[in-house]
Amino acid sequence: MRWLSYLIALLACATVARADLSVRFENPPYTGSAAGVVLPPQDLWYQPVPGSADFSVFSYAGNSLLLPANPAGQAQFSGGRSLGGTQQARAQKDHDFSTSPHWTITWNFCARFDGVLPATQNLGSFSLQPLSTRDFNALYTWADPNTAAAFNSGFLVYDAAGVQSTAPGLFPGPQWQNLAPNQWYRQSITIDYVTNQVVEVTIQNLTTGGPTASVRPSGWFLGGGAAPSLPLPTSIRTFAGGTSPGNIVGFDNIDICPFVVGGFAPGGGPEGTLISISGCGFGTRADDLCVGLRISPTEVIPLSVVSVTDTQIQARLGPVPPGASPGPIVVAKGSGVRGSISPGQPDLIPENSQGVWTLDRAGDPRQDQSTNVFVPVSNPPPPGIQWFFGDNQGGTLVLTVAGDVMPNTQVRLLLQASGPMPGVGACLEAIHLRLRVGGDAQYLADRVCDAIQSALSARGINSQCLVSIAGPNARTITFRLLDSMSVVIPIQSGALDLCTQMPIKVNLFPNLPVTAFFNANLTNQVTNILVSNVGPAGDDGATISPLAPTLTGVSATNSDIPLSAGAIVTITSWGLQGVTGERRVGVARISSAPTPVLQGSFAGIGSNFVLVQVYHNTLMVGQVTLPAGTLGQLIAGPGGTPAVTGFGARPTIGPAPTMVWIDLSAPATFQPVAGPPLFGNQLRLFALTPMGPTPALQAVDIAAAVPGPGDATSFVLFGAVEGGICYANCDGSSTAPILNINDFSCFLNAFAAGDPSANCDGSTTPPTLNINDFSCFLNAFAAGCP
């Protein structure tokens, strides 16, 4: 089997208490009023410095400090006002920090000034005490005491030598500066007593509801520095300071807890189950969490985090392998980033417009697991969907894939991996890709490695992915983590899983089923059925008509629909042109007449030629220029050069599956007399504008289905948004740099030969090839290829 568990050895976090300190200042046990009730000795708070002013418990309603209600608060809060001189407000409460090495401390605060300007520093603070311990101090200071119109939240922390920073402290970012009085903020700090460092700090404006800013500071140490001999702190302190009266600070919702995973609900379920996980220290960014269900010491089923608060995670269970055992839920923390990937292979198309999520665990030791177990339920995947599950073999993730994949196959890729050292690992989930071409197991394995390393390298995570032969049409993928010196880090546990989803297949035999899958939505439209897998860009779709009246109300992800004799399947492609948004740019049609006919039409898009390019996988093996509106059969000509005729055999260029691209600049018809192309062949319909190619103008992909008894009347249908052809890439190269001197030579040769493909500007007045075409090509070259 396979799967990730994160860091199995984690000091003592799995055994600590599930809650440590949570202070809401509510009744009970706190008594407050609008005028304020002195905080000590309520709930064991005390005054640490005799002669200081006291903090009190206030009701939000009508409170005498005139602080506004906290959107995250309830009825009461604690507040203090400096009376000036030595009567600065303080309150302290003891806490035992020895029960865990990792702590997240969170509090809400609000500040204002009601004295006579100028105000005096310091406004206030939240700190660990006493100062002769491994402490920190979150210090509030006025940005300009003359106005008291804004304040800052800095950190008094230490360097590796144990030297403390000076006031106003260190600022993680601009979000901690120029804070507004009379607004409530949520602040947190995560500390690690193993390394004696600050791991993470966050801040959020609760009043405006803005986003949470999160920073992982470098070189921020607690008291004692990198080699501390100081004891652990024993208490927390709130403070409102200033040697002149008027500095006011309110506090609420103070939480101190180790990073822990508590209970969860429900107690079991299949793939897709939404699980609510309780605990503490989770933060507020879903991308910073890596969650899984441990089903063996070295296997974990990945969970996708839907939402998170400091104490609650909502996560959805991933695919469950057959025979999966019950196990605890594991949560690890890191630094997550979403971004696009740039695969090395041009036929590997990322489908996730939101970007690929990658979490780097380096430098963050936080991880814990539940004490109770979740019971996973394994269900077979729907038809057309296949999962390959990897496992951990000797510190390396191993995944074996077998068989062929069709053109336009969708791929979902999951990867999680942790090394034996705290904080070493990567978590990459739900990469959605499309394989434009299709091929055998070697092709699939190469594209998987390409996708993994493209995503991880963009995040700065070093890895190694190798492909080896496992059988006649089977390949094994081995994945390893590498350190900064490219030395292999053994993977203590991990997950490398792959799902393939075949494209929509329509069987054109009269009165036989039309099978649609790919998580397609089938919606009855009275006289036709809409079969779609529409993404955010409206990129996929097929319409089948007529529909038998008995099938009204069809709604499923996988259905068989009888197709009447003479029915027509229409594929509509949607694309983007410039910034004008979505627009339909092409229609292709396959009829179930005795001789299937594929028609492509791009109404309103001019020019006067059709460029036919034949590809063997991603390598172009020949091309021919035809007049617009060509009718005929595409076959293999001498030396692999494509030819078009009204009669002939199927196109079979080379021993392996061949992809055919047809670039249509005007209405044209392709009639395969002897039936549709063989398995793996692809008809690519592209449009060119009168002024040359438009890279953002899209077209339709149509590929042949799996060979078999129905091959003569079966097609795979797919409408694609994936970028148009790049005219400046005249030689059709796919190796970087795509545009080079060879493209100039190619264009000059085409121009000299009078080839219509050199008519870059799409002119129709003789001579069609002129100086304007050179300017057009130079502009296209300067614009580059997408």
Secondary structure, 3 states (H helix, E strand, C coil): CCCCCCCCCCCCHHHCCCCCEEECCCCCCCCCECCCEECCCHHHCECCCCCCEECEEEECCCCCCCCCCCCCCCCEEEEEECCCCCCCEEEEEECCCCCCCEEEEEEEEEEEECCCCCCCCCCEEEEEECCCCCCCEEEEEECCCCCCCCEEEEEECECCCCCECCCCCECCCHHHCCECCCCCEEEEEEEECCCCEEEEEEEEECCCCCCCEEECCCCCECCCCCCCCCCCCCEEEEEECCCCCCEEEEEEEEEEEECEEEEEECCEEECCCEEEEEEECCCCCHHHEEEEEEEECCEEEEEEEEEECCCEEEEEECCCCCCCCCECEEEEECEEEEECCCCCCCCEEECCCCCEEEEECCCCCCEEECCCCEEEECCCCCCCEEEEECEEECCEEEEEEECCECCCEEEEEEEEEECCCCCCEEEEEEEEEEECCCECHHHHHHHHHHHHHHHHHHCCCCEEEEEEEEECCEEEEEEEEECCCCCEECCCEEEEEEEEECCEEEECCCCCEEEECCCCEEEECCCCEEEECCCCCCCCCEEEECCCHHHCCCCCCCEEEECCCCCEEEEEEEEECCCCCEEEEEEEEEECCCCCCEEEECCCCCCCEEEEEEEECCEEEEEEEEECCCEEEEEECHHHCEEEECCCCCCCCCCCCCEEEEEECCCEEECCCCCCCCCCCEEEEECCECCECCCCCCCEEEEECCCCCCHHHEEEEEECCCCCCCCCCCCCCCCCCCCCHHHHHHHHHHHHCCCHHHCCCCCCCCCCCCHHHHHHHHHHHHHCCC
